[in-house]
């Protein structure tokens, strides 16, 4: 009984392997470089400019907050000896609040920029999906990979990023 099960299992595996080998031999595989789509498409370049503007605005706001902290810290360092205890305590508390707000502002700025970046990639991928399907049908690709790094090796000849960029930039 055990031997019969083994023979059936081996035959089943042999059939599966021969089918998958013929499948691989008869089908075309391609891949796209997502980073290039984001960096080189018109839509990606435009969105990158928007993200750079957002980053600049956030950096300016952070710099203003940092300057307020530095001014208050300098005031405390230079005038602490002439301040009353309660006045000094008020300035220390104000400095701590400013610093806490500053840390929150930096974290929020990073998150905002990161969210914008994720939304950009998602938007480009959504637009690229239709283009990918169109190219796959036209060029008779069976599989198009979006993450070639997940595979050990892919021949550079199956990179269709340029085709996808060309189609995306027409829109």
C-alpha positions as CSV (number, residue, x, y, z in Angstrom):
1,X,0.0,0.0,0.0
2,X,2.8,2.4,0.9
3,X,4.7,1.6,-2.3
4,X,1.6,2.2,-4.4
5,X,1.1,5.6,-2.7
6,X,4.7,6.5,-3.5
7,X,4.4,5.5,-7.1
8,X,1.3,7.5,-7.6
9,X,2.9,10.5,-5.9
10,X,6.0,10.2,-8.0
11,X,3.9,9.9,-11.2
12,X,1.8,12.9,-10.2
13,X,4.9,15.0,-9.5
14,X,6.4,14.0,-12.8
15,X,3.3,15.1,-14.7
16,X,3.2,18.4,-12.8
17,X,6.9,19.0,-13.5
18,X,6.6,18.2,-17.2
19,X,3.6,20.5,-17.5
20,X,5.4,23.4,-15.8
21,X,8.5,22.9,-17.9
22,X,6.4,23.1,-21.1
23,X,4.5,26.1,-19.6
24,X,7.8,28.0,-18.9
25,X,9.1,27.2,-22.4
26,X,6.1,28.5,-24.2
27,X,5.4,31.7,-22.3
28,X,7.0,35.1,-22.2
29,X,8.0,36.8,-19.0
30,X,8.8,40.5,-18.5
31,X,9.5,42.8,-15.7
32,X,9.3,46.5,-14.9
33,X,11.4,48.7,-12.7
34,X,9.0,50.5,-10.4
35,X,11.6,53.0,-9.2
36,X,12.3,54.1,-12.8
37,X,8.5,54.4,-13.4
38,X,8.3,56.8,-10.5
39,X,11.5,58.7,-11.3
40,X,11.2,58.9,-15.1
41,X,7.5,59.2,-15.9
42,X,6.0,62.7,-16.5
43,X,3.5,62.0,-13.7
44,X,6.2,60.9,-11.4
45,X,8.4,63.9,-12.1
46,X,5.5,66.3,-11.5
47,X,4.6,64.6,-8.3
48,X,8.2,64.5,-7.1
49,X,8.3,68.3,-7.6
50,X,5.2,68.6,-5.4
51,X,6.9,66.4,-2.8
52,X,10.0,68.6,-2.9
53,X,7.9,71.7,-2.4
54,X,6.1,70.0,0.6
55,X,9.5,69.0,2.0
56,X,10.7,72.6,1.7
57,X,7.7,74.0,3.4
58,X,8.1,71.4,6.3
59,X,11.8,72.2,6.6
60,X,11.1,75.9,6.8
61,X,8.5,75.4,9.6
62,X,10.9,73.1,11.4
63,X,13.7,75.7,11.1
64,X,11.5,78.4,12.5
65,X,10.6,76.2,15.5
66,X,14.3,75.3,16.0
67,X,15.2,79.0,16.0
68,X,12.6,79.8,18.6
69,X,14.1,77.0,20.8
70,X,17.6,78.3,20.3
71,X,16.6,81.9,21.2
72,X,14.8,80.8,24.4
73,X,17.7,78.5,25.3
74,X,20.2,81.4,24.7
75,X,18.0,83.7,26.8
76,X,18.0,81.2,29.6
77,X,21.8,80.7,29.4
78,X,22.6,84.4,29.4
79,X,19.9,85.8,31.8
80,X,19.3,82.9,34.1
81,X,21.3,84.5,36.9
82,X,19.2,87.7,36.9
83,X,15.8,86.0,36.7
84,X,13.6,85.2,39.6
85,X,13.0,81.5,40.4
86,X,9.5,81.6,39.0
87,X,10.5,83.4,35.9
88,X,13.3,80.9,35.3
89,X,10.8,78.0,35.9
90,X,8.4,79.6,33.4
91,X,11.1,79.9,30.7
92,X,12.3,76.3,31.3
93,X,8.7,75.0,31.0
94,X,8.2,77.1,27.8
95,X,11.4,75.7,26.4
96,X,10.3,72.1,27.2
97,X,7.0,72.7,25.5
98,X,8.6,74.3,22.5
99,X,11.0,71.3,22.2
100,X,8.1,68.8,22.6
101,X,6.2,70.6,19.9
102,X,9.3,70.6,17.7
103,X,9.7,66.9,18.0
104,X,6.1,66.3,17.1
105,X,6.4,68.7,14.2
106,X,9.5,66.8,12.8
107,X,7.7,63.4,13.2
108,X,4.5,64.8,11.5
109,X,6.6,66.2,8.7
110,X,8.3,62.9,8.1
111,X,5.0,61.1,8.1
112,X,3.4,63.6,5.7
113,X,6.2,63.3,3.2
114,X,6.3,59.5,3.5
115,X,2.5,59.4,3.0
116,X,2.7,61.6,-0.1
117,X,5.5,59.4,-1.5
118,X,3.4,56.2,-0.9
119,X,0.4,57.9,-2.6
120,X,2.5,58.8,-5.6
121,X,3.8,55.3,-6.1
122,X,0.2,53.9,-5.7
123,X,-1.1,56.4,-8.3
124,X,1.6,55.6,-10.8
125,X,1.1,51.9,-10.3
126,X,-2.6,52.3,-10.8
127,X,-2.0,54.1,-14.1
128,X,0.7,51.7,-15.1
129,X,-1.6,48.7,-14.6
130,X,-3.7,49.5,-17.6
131,X,-0.6,50.1,-19.7
132,X,0.9,46.8,-18.4
133,X,-2.2,44.9,-19.5
134,X,-2.2,46.5,-22.9
135,X,1.5,45.8,-23.5
136,X,1.1,42.2,-22.1
137,X,-1.7,41.4,-24.6
138,X,0.1,43.2,-27.5
139,X,3.5,41.6,-26.9
140,X,2.0,38.3,-25.7
141,X,3.5,38.3,-22.2
142,X,2.2,35.6,-19.9
143,X,3.8,37.2,-16.8
144,X,5.1,40.7,-15.9
145,X,6.9,41.0,-12.6
146,X,6.8,44.2,-10.7
147,X,9.6,43.2,-8.3
148,X,12.5,41.7,-10.1
149,X,14.4,41.7,-6.8
150,X,12.2,38.8,-5.5
151,X,13.7,36.6,-8.2
152,X,17.3,35.5,-8.2
153,X,18.1,36.5,-11.7
154,X,16.2,38.1,-14.6
155,X,17.7,38.6,-18.1
156,X,17.9,42.4,-18.8
157,X,16.3,41.7,-22.2
158,X,12.9,41.1,-20.5
159,X,12.9,44.6,-18.9
160,X,9.9,46.4,-20.4
161,X,10.1,49.5,-18.3
162,X,11.0,51.7,-21.4
163,X,7.8,50.5,-23.1
164,X,5.7,51.2,-20.1
165,X,7.3,54.6,-19.6
166,X,6.7,55.5,-23.3
167,X,3.0,54.6,-23.0
168,X,2.5,56.3,-19.6
169,X,4.1,59.5,-20.9
170,X,1.6,59.6,-23.8
171,X,-1.2,60.2,-21.4
